[in-house]
Every structure is written in structure tokens, then in C-alpha cells.
Amino acid sequence: MNDAPHPALLPAGLYDLLPPEAEAEAAVTARLMGVLAAHGYERVKPPLVEFEDTLFAGAGAAMASDTFRMMDPVSHRMIGMRADMTPQVARIAATRLAHHPRPLRLSYAGQVLRVKGSQMRPERQVGQAGAELIGAGGPAADVEVIAIAGEALAAVGVPHLSVDLTLPTLVPAIAEAYGVAGERAAALRAALDRKDAAAVAHVAGDAGELLAQLVAIGGAATATRDALDRLALPKRARHERARLGAVLDGLAAAMPALKVTVDPVENRGFEYHTGISFTFFARVDPAQGPLGELGRGGRYEAGNAARPEPATGFTLYTDTILRTLPPPSPRRRLLVPPDAGPASAASLREEGWITVAALLPAADWREEARRLACGWVLLDGEPRPLNGGGC
């Protein structure tokens, strides 16, 4: 009995990306990065692995449980394979680019690996493309990164785009004002994550009615903003509400066609964020529900304890983005017989053809073109379609 696994078998959550999807992903990533570059975001390329003490510093601590770890055979120190690129970019900004003027605009693209997937995202290897705006603390910075992320997604053709804003610091501000701490605060957070208004009211005590109202008002930005304005909030929470209003006004001016919703109590996935955060969604058909997260981001603290810096940014997920787009149109593949010569093939490529060089003579060049998935063949110096057509 042969117990050896099939050679194509891969670990759970990992997969091969085949033609033409692999080329489509590369093209989408290039277009996303082109939008970021046009807005002044300069590209950096962090390493696949880092020492644990730097990888998990600052915002990176939130990714510790998702990170593959191993012993470096050279230094005999523990290293981790990146599960997210944002902490790496924050490290670069705080060290290698500490002397550069602020605000600092950086972009990145690459693959990350996680210990486990989630119900919404079972993949463990994920393609990321994103940007970080470091050293700017005002609402204009929040507006910039949300608008640029939306512009990048629109540029690749994502349909029915929407963004959901959340305020991860709003509930802690209310809890602090009402003295909800320790185990009660943890129980409150769990109830809010379930959107269980009854449990929220029971756990939160005097803050229960206010927090239950917050659970109920999430939805379209205008309606949620109006409902928030009517609530009597503690001082620090009023500051968060005012910032949300400034960001909503800025987005309305920057991207008036973007659908915006607000969830005042959502926190899952935003544990290390320190201000307004956001998630982008799309629907392939308006009658269908959300396809999944296209990307997320928000405000966090970069730098280190000795020299903290305000920062905000976003990460887009190329695998999910691809699922929102129609299949790529096939480019014209042309079979070129050996006697055509390299100069002729080069000229055809300059005209936009994909040339597939035949390495051996063939009795029937049209049949050979079909075998090699070419819709065209070069005959008598001219591209000829198969069966009167081709691609």
C-alpha cells in the first residue's frame, strides 16, 4: 500500500494559482500599485521573515497568534513568517526611514502566510497590496487613505463598491466613563461582537441603555450619523463622534459615489486600531449579499513607546478582488513556425501579439496551433485565425 500523498496535494488553505488567473492577479496588483504611486506612495519591500521581537513590536503584537514561527539556524533566534505587512512597514518607517520628512507615504505588495484561516477567509496564504500614511494625525489623513483605497478598487473594475466605517475606540471611551472594566469589559466586548443588545444592557450597567442604542443604529452613514448626534455621549466619545463627522464630510467631497455605512461598535479585526477604521466590500450582483472583505484598514500607532507616531493605512486582498471581476479577456496567442525568424516574432510582439514559438516542424500548423491553445498561426508571413476566428 502506498501512503505517499498525491504530488499535487497541498496543506489546507494553500493553493496553486494557474493560468490565466495568475497573470490576472499580477495585472490587478500592478494597477492597484499604480494608483498608489500616482498619489505619492513610494513602494517598499519587507522580507518574508523577521526576528520575533521586531515582528511582534507595536501593532505587530496583534498578529502573534497567526504567525508561523521557527528557529533561525544561523542566529539561533526565533523568527516569524509575516502574517501581515503593515507592522513591517511601520518598522521600516520608524528605523530605516526615521529621518525622512513626515507625513511619510509608503506602499507595498506581497504574500503573507497565516497559521489558520477564518470562516470568511479560509485561505492561509493571502496576496496583499496596501499603503501606509505615517506621521499625520488629522481626519484629512483618514479621508485620504479611504479615498485612495476606493479609487484603487474602482480602477481595477470592482463593482458595487461600499465601505463600512467603525470606531474601535468609541466603546472603550464609554466603558471608561461608566467604570466598566476587567471581566465586565471583556463580557461587554463579547456581547457587542454578537450584536446582542439584551446582553449588552445586562453587562454594561448604567451604560447599558446607551450601548444598546449604539448596537441598533448601525447602517447607512447619514442615518447613523444623525442617530449618533442625538446621543448624550461622554467627553472622549464626543471627540470620536466629531472625528467621524469630519471624515464623512471629507469622503462625501472626495468620493461622492461611494456607498458608506457606519457600525459604531464593530471591533473584530481592529483590536490594535486607535481610531476610525474601515472595511471595503463589493457585490457582483446588487441582489446578492457581500462577497467578502476586499480590504480593511484604519488608524493605529506606529513607531515605538519612546517615539510613537500617528498612522493610518489599508491592506487590499488580491484574491478576493479577483473574485469580484469578470474573467480576463484572453489575449491573442499566435503560433510562430521555426522558419519565421526572431525579427518577425519580435515585430509581432510589439504589435501586441503573444507569440508561441514552435520548436519542431509540424505537418499541420493549424492543428498544432490548436494543440498549443493558440487561436492564430503565422502562415506566409501573416497571422491567420483558426476556423475564421480566434483569440
Long-range contacts (C-beta under 8 A, 24 or more apart in sequence): 11-124, 12-117, 12-122, 12-124, 13-114, 13-116, 13-117, 13-122, 13-123, 13-124, 13-125, 14-123, 14-124, 14-125, 15-123, 15-125, 20-327, 20-328, 20-330, 21-322, 23-328, 24-322, 24-325, 24-328, 25-127, 25-318, 25-319, 25-322, 27-328, 28-156, 28-318, 28-321, 28-322, 28-325, 29-109, 29-127, 29-129, 29-318, 31-152, 31-155, 31-156, 32-109, 32-129, 32-152, 32-153, 32-155, 32-156, 32-316, 32-318, 32-321, 33-107, 33-109, 33-129, 34-155, 35-148, 35-151, 35-152, 35-155, 36-107, 36-129, 36-131, 36-148, 36-152, 37-107, 39-105, 39-144, 39-148, 40-105, 41-105, 41-106, 41-107, 41-131, 41-148, 42-105, 42-106, 42-107, 43-106, 43-107, 43-108, 43-109, 44-89, 44-92, 44-106, 44-107, 44-108, 45-108, 45-110, 46-82, 46-85, 46-88, 46-89, 46-91, 46-92, 46-108, 46-110, 47-82, 47-88, 48-81, 48-82, 49-79, 49-80, 49-81, 49-82, 50-79, 50-80, 50-82, 50-88, 50-91, 51-75, 51-77, 51-78, 51-79, 51-80, 52-77, 52-78, 52-79, 52-80, 54-91, 55-79, 55-80, 55-82, 55-87, 55-88, 56-80, 56-87, 57-87, 57-91, 57-304, 58-87, 58-90, 58-91, 58-301, 58-302, 58-303, 58-304, 59-86, 59-87, 59-90, 59-272, 59-300, 59-301, 59-302, 60-84, 60-87, 60-88, 60-90, 60-91, 61-272, 62-271, 62-272, 63-87, 65-115, 66-114, 66-115, 66-116, 67-114, 67-115, 68-113, 68-114, 68-115, 81-113, 82-112, 82-113, 83-112, 83-113, 83-114, 83-115, 84-112, 84-128, 84-315, 85-110, 85-112, 85-128, 85-130, 85-315, 86-130, 86-132, 86-300, 86-313, 86-315, 89-132, 89-313, 90-132, 90-134, 90-300, 90-302, 90-303, 90-311, 93-132, 93-134, 93-135, 93-302, 93-303, 93-309, 93-311, 94-302, 94-303, 94-304, 94-307, 94-309, 102-134, 102-135, 102-136, 102-309, 103-133, 103-134, 103-135, 103-136, 103-141, 104-132, 104-133, 104-134, 104-135, 105-131, 105-132, 105-133, 105-134, 106-131, 106-132, 106-134, 107-131, 107-132, 108-132, 120-292, 120-293, 121-292, 121-293, 121-317, 121-320, 123-319, 126-317, 126-319, 127-317, 127-318, 127-319, 128-315, 128-316, 128-317, 128-318, 129-315, 129-316, 129-318, 130-295, 130-297, 130-313, 130-314, 130-315, 130-316, 131-313, 131-314, 132-302, 132-311, 132-312, 132-313, 133-311, 133-312, 133-313, 134-302, 134-309, 134-310, 134-311, 134-313, 135-309, 135-310, 135-311, 136-310, 136-311, 136-312, 137-310, 139-243, 139-246, 139-247, 139-250, 139-276, 140-250, 141-310, 141-312, 142-243, 142-247, 142-250, 142-275, 142-276, 142-299, 142-312, 143-247, 143-250, 143-251, 143-254, 145-297, 145-312, 145-313, 145-314, 146-247, 146-251, 146-278, 146-297, 146-314, 147-250, 147-251, 147-254, 147-255, 147-258, 149-278, 149-280, 149-295, 149-297, 149-314, 149-316, 150-255, 150-258, 150-280, 151-255, 152-316, 153-280, 153-282, 153-294, 153-295, 153-316, 153-321, 156-321, 156-325, 157-325, 157-326, 158-282, 158-294, 158-321, 158-324, 158-325, 159-282, 159-283, 159-284, 159-324, 160-259, 160-282, 160-283, 160-284, 160-286, 161-258, 161-259, 161-280, 161-281, 161-282, 161-294, 162-258, 162-259, 162-260, 162-261, 162-280, 162-281, 162-282, 162-283, 163-251, 163-258, 163-259, 163-260, 163-261, 163-278, 163-279, 163-280, 163-281, 164-260, 164-261, 164-262, 164-263, 164-266, 164-278, 164-279, 164-281, 165-221, 165-244, 165-247, 165-248, 165-260, 165-261, 165-262, 165-263, 165-276, 165-277, 165-278, 166-262, 166-263, 166-264, 166-265, 166-266, 166-267, 166-270, 166-276, 166-277, 166-278, 166-279, 166-298, 167-240, 167-241, 167-244, 167-264, 167-275, 167-276, 167-277, 168-266, 168-267, 168-270, 168-271, 168-273, 168-274, 168-275, 168-277, 168-298, 169-240, 169-273, 169-274, 169-275, 170-214, 170-237, 170-240, 170-241, 170-264, 170-265, 171-211, 171-214, 171-264, 171-265, 171-267, 173-234, 173-236, 173-237, 173-239, 173-240, 174-207, 174-210, 174-211, 174-214, 174-233, 174-234, 174-237, 175-204, 175-207, 176-234, 176-236, 177-207, 177-234, 177-235, 177-236, 177-237, 178-204, 178-205, 178-206, 178-207, 178-234, 180-204, 180-205, 180-207, 189-267, 192-265, 192-267, 193-267, 193-268, 195-265, 211-265, 214-264, 214-265, 215-265, 217-264, 218-261, 218-262, 218-263, 218-264, 218-265, 218-266, 219-261, 219-262, 220-260, 220-261, 220-262, 221-248, 221-260, 221-261, 221-262, 224-261, 224-262, 224-264, 225-262, 228-262, 228-264, 240-275, 243-275, 243-276, 244-276, 247-276, 269-296, 270-296, 270-298, 272-300, 273-298, 273-299, 273-300, 274-299, 274-300, 274-301, 275-299, 275-300, 275-312, 276-312, 278-314, 280-316, 282-324, 284-324, 291-320, 291-323, 291-324, 292-320, 292-323, 293-317, 293-320, 294-320, 294-321, 294-324, 295-320, 295-321, 330-375, 330-391, 331-391, 332-375, 332-376, 332-383, 332-390, 332-391, 333-372, 333-373, 333-374, 333-375, 333-376, 333-391, 334-374, 334-376, 334-377, 334-378, 334-383, 335-365, 335-368, 335-369, 335-372, 335-374, 335-376, 335-377, 335-378, 336-378, 337-361, 337-362, 337-365, 337-377, 337-378, 340-378, 340-381, 344-378, 344-381, 348-378, 348-383, 353-383
